[in-house]
């Protein structure tokens, strides 16, 4: 799997968030998008996911040299971010079962296993609206890491996590990021210290 950006730019109204960004993301590698709050890290991640359209340049997705059409890109991506909402009327089990109708979990993991691995085994039948913020984040991590996708996009993945939750996040990275493209948007080294490549968003605000 590869994601290739060529002279890519995104603006809101007349303000460019980033511009002239050319880069290639490769399977088996991890990348950090860094910069101060409000610099455009999340915007870049959302353009990579297809949630936001770019204003210039191109983003191309390939699997085994086959081009993935824009309408199918979502099938290859998992996304975790603090601003993504969960269906709070569902239980954790119902949410993951529902999610699998659109994006299957890895073949070695079922719903109960996924919940157990993120410390939510006893909360599987509990409505998400009764979850703490940390429990919701653990569920989002499970939904992202355990989906059978070649691309993993993480925006501030340790938001609302305590010390044990951060250790869980690092364990998930160690065990479930092999052979994937992992892209992390953050300004906290705790979240991206393992990344081999770092993209400073401010480097693409000079034009």
PyMOL commands that set and color helices and strands:
alter all, ss='L'
color gray80, all
select helices_A, chain A and resi 41-49+70-76+92-100+111-117+121-123+128-130+133-145+163-176+189-192+201-204
alter helices_A, ss='H'
color red, helices_A
select strands_A, chain A and resi 2-12+15-26+29-34+56-63+66-67+77-81+151-155+181-185+197-200
alter strands_A, ss='S'
color yellow, strands_A
deselect
rebuild
show_as cartoon
